[in-house]
Amino acid sequence: MKCNLSHKAEQDVLDISANLKLKSRELGESFFDELDDVRDTFSKFPEIAPVISKRLQDAFPQQLKGMRYWRMSKFDKYVIFYRVKKDKIVIDRIIHSRRNMLAIFDDWLRE
């Protein structure tokens, strides 16, 4: 199964890697490497991650139905939110865990 990034997730990746590259070029490249590994894992085991919290699902019941989350290993402050669809996996967002998830999802889902 193919694992794609949404447009928002693509922007998240660019923003995260730019911030990491300010610290070191290798760090930014390492982020891309781990993301590739995660995408490969999702392709092989699409339902490996748990479904998002009841709190988020209650706030956005239709939009977030079936959404899963995965904390990255080396970059463990970042959480990947994705959905398993019939023939593909879509990574919707990659968000720093200290950010206000409800506010981010509220803004994102109202676009």
C-alpha positions as CSV (number, residue, x, y, z in Angstrom):
1,M,0.0,0.0,0.0
2,K,1.4,3.4,-0.9
3,C,1.9,6.1,1.8
4,N,1.3,9.7,0.6
5,L,1.6,13.1,2.3
6,S,-1.2,15.5,2.2
7,H,-0.4,19.1,1.1
8,K,-0.5,20.2,4.7
9,A,1.8,17.4,5.7
10,E,4.2,18.3,2.9
11,Q,4.3,21.9,4.3
12,D,4.8,20.5,7.8
13,V,7.8,18.5,6.6
14,L,9.3,21.5,4.9
15,D,8.9,23.7,8.0
16,I,10.2,21.1,10.4
17,S,13.3,20.3,8.2
18,A,14.1,24.0,7.7
19,N,14.0,24.5,11.5
20,L,16.1,21.4,12.1
21,K,18.6,22.4,9.4
22,L,19.2,25.7,11.4
23,K,20.7,23.5,14.0
24,S,22.6,21.2,11.6
25,R,22.2,20.0,8.1
26,E,22.6,16.4,9.2
27,L,19.7,16.8,11.6
28,G,17.4,18.0,8.8
29,E,18.5,15.1,6.6
30,S,18.1,12.6,9.4
31,F,14.4,13.8,9.8
32,F,13.8,12.9,6.1
33,D,15.4,9.5,6.6
34,E,13.2,8.7,9.6
35,L,10.1,9.9,7.8
36,D,11.0,7.6,4.9
37,D,11.3,4.7,7.4
38,V,8.0,5.5,9.0
39,R,6.2,5.7,5.6
40,D,7.7,2.3,4.7
41,T,6.4,0.9,8.1
42,F,3.0,2.3,7.4
43,S,2.9,0.8,4.0
44,K,3.7,-2.7,5.4
45,F,1.6,-2.4,8.6
46,P,-1.1,0.3,8.0
47,E,-2.9,-0.2,11.3
48,I,0.3,-0.3,13.5
49,A,-0.6,3.0,15.3
50,P,-3.4,3.6,17.7
51,V,-6.5,5.6,16.8
52,I,-6.5,9.2,18.1
53,S,-7.9,10.1,21.5
54,K,-11.6,10.2,22.2
55,R,-11.2,13.9,23.1
56,L,-10.1,14.8,19.5
57,Q,-12.7,12.4,18.0
58,D,-15.4,14.0,20.1
59,A,-14.4,17.5,18.9
60,F,-14.3,16.5,15.2
61,P,-16.3,13.2,14.9
62,Q,-16.7,13.0,11.2
63,Q,-13.4,14.6,10.0
64,L,-11.2,12.5,12.2
65,K,-12.9,9.2,12.0
66,G,-10.3,6.5,11.9
67,M,-7.3,8.8,12.2
68,R,-4.2,7.3,13.8
69,Y,-1.2,8.8,15.4
70,W,2.5,7.8,15.5
71,R,5.3,9.4,17.5
72,M,8.5,9.5,15.7
73,S,11.5,7.7,17.3
74,K,14.5,10.0,17.0
75,F,12.3,13.1,16.6
76,D,10.0,12.0,19.4
77,K,8.5,15.5,19.8
78,Y,6.8,15.1,16.5
79,V,3.5,13.2,16.0
80,I,2.3,11.9,12.7
81,F,-1.4,11.8,12.1
82,Y,-2.6,9.6,9.3
83,R,-5.5,7.7,7.9
84,V,-5.8,4.3,6.2
85,K,-8.0,4.5,3.1
86,K,-9.0,1.7,0.8
87,D,-6.0,1.7,-1.5
88,K,-3.6,4.1,0.2
89,I,-2.4,5.7,3.4
90,V,-2.5,9.4,3.8
91,I,-0.3,11.3,6.3
92,D,-2.5,14.3,7.1
93,R,-0.2,16.3,9.5
94,I,3.1,16.1,11.3
95,I,2.8,18.3,14.4
96,H,5.1,19.1,17.4
97,S,3.6,17.5,20.5
98,R,3.7,20.7,22.5
99,R,1.4,22.5,20.2
100,N,-2.3,22.9,20.9
101,M,-3.7,19.9,18.9
102,L,-7.4,21.0,19.2
103,A,-6.6,24.5,17.8
104,I,-4.5,23.0,15.0
105,F,-7.2,20.5,14.0
106,D,-9.9,23.2,14.3
107,D,-8.0,25.5,11.9
108,W,-7.0,22.7,9.5
109,L,-10.5,21.1,9.3
110,R,-12.2,24.5,8.7
111,E,-10.1,25.3,5.6
